[in-house]
Every structure is written in C-alpha cells, then in structure tokens.
C-alpha cells in the first residue's frame, strides 16, 4: 500500500509541470509562477514568469525544496479524464488516458493534451479536434 501511495504522490507532483502555482516559503516569502521543472528527490522547483508578493517580477526562480512550506495550485486547468470519457463514447475502446503524462491517446496515433490535438492527422484527428473544442468551450463556461 505504501508504494502505491508514494507513486500517487509522485504522479500528482509531476502533474504540476506547466501549472500556475503559489509557493510560500518558510521565511515568509511568497512566489507565483508556472512550474517548468521539479526534482522529486528533494522537492526543489523551478518557476517561470514569477511574481513575488511584494511586486517583484522575475523570468525564472529556483526554489529549494527545504524552504517550501506550502504550495497552492492556482490554475489546475480542465480535467482531461472527462474528455477521455467523451472521446471513448465516439471511439469505443480506442482511448487511453495517461494521467501521469496528462495526455490522451486515441487509436494509438492521435495525442491530445490540454492544448488540443498535438499529434495526428486525417478525419479521425479532425473529429477528435472538434470534440476537444466543444469540451473546452463547455469547461471554460463552467
């Protein structure tokens, strides 16, 4: 059971890449930015497009995992598992959602991320793109 819990923690941590977060440090400093890289061994993190709570703006900031007191996900983005369910209705048993990578694979040749269809061409890819756009429109209205 412990290994499964540890794996789940690592998966959640990896899913932070590309997300906007707020990091509160033990000394009281607070940064907001987009996670571009992290080290799961010591929880160190690289942020880009960073704003400090006192107004400072930085291109990139490295934060040691030892100094992180709290981390908030500010922009989680839409849940791709819902899109995978919708795609599975149109392409039964041909859809795989890989949560760790935050990617959907349709028919083993079409890749879908939060940014849309990133790989694949042809009529099936166009259909996936249309479903993605409808789903994204509905998610952003909610």
C-alpha positions in Angstrom: 0.0 0.0 0.0 2.8 2.4 0.8 4.4 2.1 -2.6 1.0 2.9 -4.3 0.6 6.0 -2.1 4.2 7.1 -2.9 3.6 6.6 -6.6 0.4 8.6 -6.4 2.2 11.5 -4.7 4.9 11.5 -7.4 2.2 11.5 -10.1 0.5 14.5 -8.5 3.8 16.3 -8.2 4.7 15.6 -11.8 1.3 16.9 -12.9 2.3 20.3 -11.6 4.6 20.9 -14.6 3.0 23.6 -16.7 0.6 24.8 -14.0 0.5 28.1 -12.2 1.2 27.8 -8.5 1.8 29.9 -5.4 4.8 28.8 -3.3 5.0 30.0 0.3 8.5 29.7 1.8 9.3 29.1 5.5 10.8 32.5 5.7 7.5 34.1 4.7 8.4 34.9 1.1 5.7 34.1 -1.5 6.1 33.5 -5.2 3.6 32.8 -8.0 4.6 31.3 -11.3 4.4 28.5 -13.7 6.2 25.2 -12.8 8.8 24.4 -15.5 10.8 21.7 -13.7 10.9 20.0 -10.4 13.1 17.5 -8.6 11.0 14.8 -6.8 14.0 13.7 -4.8 14.2 16.9 -2.7 11.0 18.8 -4.0 13.1 21.7 -5.4 11.2 23.6 -8.1 11.8 26.0 -11.0 9.2 28.6 -11.7 9.0 30.9 -14.8 7.0 34.2 -15.2 7.4 34.7 -11.5 5.7 37.4 -9.3 6.8 37.9 -5.8 4.1 39.1 -3.2 5.9 42.4 -2.8 5.6 43.1 -6.6 9.0 41.8 -7.9 8.8 40.2 -11.3 11.4 37.6 -12.4 11.9 35.5 -15.5 12.8 32.3 -13.6 13.3 31.4 -9.9 14.7 28.3 -8.4 13.3 27.3 -5.0 14.9 24.8 -2.7 12.5 22.1 -1.6 13.8 22.5 2.0 12.4 26.1 2.1 8.9 25.3 0.8 6.3 25.5 3.5 3.2 25.4 1.3 2.3 25.1 -2.4 -1.0 26.1 -3.9 -2.2 25.1 -7.4 -3.8 28.3 -8.8 -4.6 27.1 -12.3 -5.2 23.4 -12.5 -6.9 23.5 -15.9 -9.7 21.3 -17.1 -9.9 17.6 -16.1 -8.8 15.6 -19.1 -10.4 12.4 -17.7 -13.8 13.9 -18.6 -12.6 14.5 -22.2 -11.3 10.9 -22.3 -14.8 9.6 -21.3 -16.4 11.7 -24.0 -13.9 10.5 -26.7 -14.4 6.9 -25.6 -18.1 7.2 -26.5 -17.2 8.2 -30.0 -14.1 5.9 -30.3 -15.1 2.9 -28.1 -12.2 1.0 -26.5 -9.7 3.1 -28.6 -9.0 5.8 -26.0 -6.3 5.7 -23.3 -5.9 8.5 -20.7 -2.4 8.6 -19.2 -2.9 10.7 -16.1 0.8 10.8 -15.2 1.6 12.5 -18.5 -1.7 14.3 -18.7 -2.3 13.1 -22.2 -5.0 11.2 -24.1 -4.1 8.7 -26.8 -6.8 7.9 -29.4 -6.4 4.9 -31.8 -2.7 4.7 -30.8 -1.9 7.6 -33.1 -3.7 10.8 -32.0 -2.3 12.6 -28.9 -4.4 15.1 -27.1 -3.2 17.4 -24.3 -4.7 20.4 -22.5 -3.5 22.4 -25.5 -5.5 20.3 -28.0 -4.6 17.7 -30.6 -0.8 17.8 -30.8 -0.2 14.7 -33.0 -2.3 13.1 -35.6 -3.9 13.9 -39.0 -6.8 12.8 -41.0 -10.5 12.5 -40.5 -10.2 10.8 -37.1 -7.9 13.6 -35.8 -10.3 16.2 -37.1 -13.1 14.6 -35.3 -11.1 14.4 -32.0 -10.2 18.1 -32.5 -13.9 19.0 -32.9 -14.8 17.1 -29.7 -11.9 18.7 -27.9 -13.0 22.2 -28.9 -16.6 21.5 -27.8 -15.5 20.1 -24.5 -13.1 23.0 -23.9 -15.9 25.5 -24.6 -18.1 23.8 -22.1 -15.3 23.6 -19.5 -14.4 27.3 -19.8 -18.1 28.3 -19.4 -18.4 26.4 -16.1 
